[in-house]
Amino acid sequence: MKTATFRKVNLTVKRGNGYGQYIVSAQYRGKHIEVNTTDSECFDWIDDNSNKEKHREAKQHAYMKVKVAYEATQNFNRSVARHVGSNVYKAQ
C-alpha cells in the first residue's frame, strides 16, 4: 500500500486482485471513495519523488479518479431524488 497527499486529500493506492489492477482510495468531501485504475505508473510513482514530474502526475491521476468517482455518486443521488419526487414513483 502506497500513500500520498494531493490537494489536502490523502490518497492510498494498493494492488488489486488481478494483473495490472490497482485500487485508489481516499476520504473525499466526507465520503470514503474507492476506484479501480490500470495505470501502473500511478502505483509506481505515487510515493517516489525521485522524478518530480512523474510523482506529480501519479498523484494527480489518483486524485482525479477519486474526484470523478465522487461526482458520479453525487449525480446518481440527484437523479434518484428527481425521480422520487415525480408522479411516476408516487403511491396511488
N, C-alpha and C positions, 0 to 999 in steps of 0.2 A: 504494500500500500504506500502510495506516494502522496504528499500533500504540498499545497502551495496556497498563496493568497493573491487574489486579483480583485481590485475594486472593493476592498473590505469584505470579500466573500471567501471563506475558507473552502478550498476545493480539495477533494480526495479522488485519486484515480487508482483503481485496482484492476487486476486481471479478471476477465470474465470467465465463463465456463467453456469457451471454445477458442480455437486458434485465431489470434488477431482480434479478439473481443476484449473490450475494456469497459469498465463501469465508472462513470463520473458521478460523484455525489457531492451535495452541498446543502447547507441551510440557506435558502434564498427567500427573502421577504417573509420570514416566519414559517415557511414550508420546507420540509425535507424533500429534496428533488434527487432522483437517481435516473440517469440516462445512459444508454449504451453509445459507444463510439468504436470505430475500427481504425482510428488514427494512432498508429503505433508511435509516431513521433511525439504525440501528446504525452503518452506514458513514459517515453524515454527521456524527455527533456523537462517535464514539469517540475522536477526537484533538482535539476542540474543546471546551474547558471554559468558553466564554463563557456557556453556560447550564448551571449545575452539575447540575440535576436531569436534563436530557436526556443529559448526559455520563455521569452515574452509571447511568442506565437503559440506555444503549448498552453500557457495559462489563459490566453485569450480564447483559444479554441474550446477549452474546457468550460470557461465562463459562458461563452455563447451557447454551448449545448445546454447548460443549465437554464440560462435565461429563456431560450426558445421553448424548452420543456415547461417551464413555469407559465409562460404566456399561453401555451396551448391549454393548460389546465384552466386558466382564467377564462379563455374564450369558450371552452366547453361549459363552464359553470354559467356564463352569461347566456349562452344559447338555451340551456336547460331552464333557466329562470324565465326566459321569454316564453317558452312553450308551456310551462306550468301555468303561467298567467293567462294563456289564451283559452278560448272556449273549447278547443279540441280536448283538453285534458280535464275539464271541469266535470264533476259528477252531475248526472242529470236527475 
